[in-house]
Amino acid sequence: MRRRIEDRLLDVRERIDRLLEEWVDDEELRSAWRDHLHNRAPEPDGPEAIRPLVFRGVTEAGSDVEVREKSGDELEVRIDGALIERVAAEKDFASTVATIRVNLDGFRAEETFSASTDALDALARFLESDDPPPWDFASELLADGLIDTHFALTPRGRRALAART
């Protein structure tokens, strides 16, 4: 029984190390997390929690608009970094066909994407084949809201791929 538990513990440690490698860019921060998990050191301050990006765009006046998941069905709308409102409008951003335009507080915003062409190409190749996920671009794709933490394509990711053709 003790050996089985030890084997399971080693499997968990390997999985944690793999996840830290994939999602935390800073080696010092990875080391601090390992220290916390293995040696009961204090919990590190970073990285910031992932708050999935649902929409990013620019208004006609040049203001940046971001809509992120807050909790459950609630979305948080920010214009130029300032919190404007919290809405329950997940279905409004569920379109997967093409880029969307949103009217918020009298402002009209057109969707934009910040992921590089290389990242989008790698994502498209991954979806069209049986190749492993393009881990080199995982942080970039996640930050732009194109994939979730399981490397599944989000509605925003589908819109980004549709917009590039």
N, C-alpha and C positions, 0 to 999 in steps of 0.2 A: 504494500500500500504506500509506504514511504517513497519508494522508487517511482511509482506512478505519479505521485504528487510532485516529486522533484522534476520529472520529465515534463509535466504540464506547466510547471513554473518556468522551466527553460524555454518552452514554446511561447509563453506569454512574454518573456523578456525579449526573445528574438522578434516577435511581432511589434513590440513597443519600439525597439531599435529601428526596425524597418519603417515604421510610421514616422518616427522622428526624422529619419533621413529624407523621407519623401516630402514632409510638410514643413519642417523647420529649417530655414536656410542658414542660420547663424550657428556655428559650431560651439561657441561658448554657451549659448542657450540650450542646445541639445545636451551638452555635458551637465548643465545645471539641472535639467529635467531627469537625466539618468541618476544624478546624485540624489535628487528628491525621491525618486521611485525606489532606488536600491538601498540608499543609506539614510533615509528619513531626514534629509537636509530640507531647509525651508523651500516652499513652493516658489519657483521663479515667477517674475512679473509678466513674462510674455510667452508666446506671441499672443496678440489680441485674439479674442474669440472671433470665429468666422460668423459674420452676419451676411448671409447670401444676398448678392446684388440681383434685383429683379428687373431694374430698368436704370439706364444712365442715358442722359440726353442733354441737349443744349436748347435753350429757348431762343426765340427770334431776337431777344435783347442781348444774347450772349451769356446768360446765366447758366451755371451747371446744375442739373437736376439729378438726384439719386433717389431711388426707391429701394429700400432694403427690408428684408424680413425682420420683424421685431420679435414677435412671439406668436405661436399658433397661426391664426389667419390674419394677424395684424401686420400692416406694413407701415414703415416710417418714411415720410417724404421730406427730403431736404433740398433746399435751393440755395446754392452758394454756401453750403455747409450749415445753414441755419435750419433748425427744425420748423417745418411749416405745419404739418399735420400728421396724424396717425389715421390710417384708413383700413378698412376691411375690404380690399378690392383685388384679391389675388386673381380672380377670374378675368379681370380687366387686363392683366399682364400675361395671360396664359396663351396668347396667340403664338403660333409656331411658324406662320407663313412668311412674313417679311417684317422689316423694321416697322415699328409702330410710332404713332404720334399721340401725345397725351396732352390734355388740357387740365392744368392744375392752377387753381387760384387766378384764373384769367390769363395764365401764361400757356403758350403752346410750345411743347418740347418735342423735338425729333430725336429718335434714339441714335446713339453713337456707340461704337465698340472700340476698346483700346488694345485688345489682343493683337499681337503681331501677325503678319501674313504667314510666317513660318509656323506659328502656333496653330492657326486656323487650318493650314494645309495638313499639319500632322494630325490634328483632330479629325479632319475629313478622311484621311487615309486610314486611321484607326477604325472609324465607323464602317468603312467599306471593306475591311479585310479582317482576318483573324489575328492580326499582329497584336502584340501587347500594347497597353496604353502608352502614349508619349509622355512618360514621367518627367522628361526634361522641361516640359511646358506646363506641368500640372499647376504650379503656383500661379502662373500668369493666367491660365484659363479659369482657375477658381476665383482669382481676384476680379476678373471681368464678369463673373457670374455665368459662364458658359457651361460649366460642369458643376456637379455637386461633389461632396467628399468621397463618394463611391465611384467617381469618374463617369457618372451617368450624365447624359446630355440634358440640359435644362431647356425650358421653352426659349429663354434668351439665347442659349447656344444654338438652337435650331434656327432662330431668326438671324443670328450672325452668319451661319453657314448659308442660309438662303440669300442673304444680302451680298455675299461675295461673288455670286455667279451672275 
